[in-house]
Amino acid sequence: MGKYGYARVSTSRQQTDNQVTDLLREGVPETQIVTETVSGATAWKSRPALKKLVRRLQAGDTLTVVKLDRLGRNALDVLTLIDVLKKREISVRILNLGIDTAGAGGKLFLLLLAGFAEFERNIIRERVLSGLETAKAKGIRLGRKPTLTEENIAQARRLKAQGLSAREVAKLLHVSKMTAWRAMNS
């Protein structure tokens, strides 16, 4: 049942000293504290030091952070990390909130965090859908740019009428056989 700590800052101009001091005060051994300089917007799986620490943790261990945002700014990503740890029977302590996920209050916190993560997912989804609707209303064509122009498609149809195969049309238009076939039959 080891105690581990994680301290993170976003830029090299910041320092983890205060976080490390708080973790030491909570009884986390200095050798078990991992520090990292990476943006909180970065997913936890893309943070080398945190990812390595998570792999090292075992059932019964506790991961301590000074603030929740040290684990990440995205509620969904933080919840995913905490859920991964919970399934492995590793608890998380968040000092400034007085939360330990092993206790009843911690379980309530996880439910609230899950609610916020779902809310965050829904907000993102609504923004994406709104953006797509706006783009369509402005006449912006979404998706990949067509390989063939309208002229090319008309030419493919004419070539089909002349009896050329999809392979022959593809060679003439410098496209794949399937693209030529679609153009010939559209």
Disulfide bonds with the S-S distance in Angstrom:
none
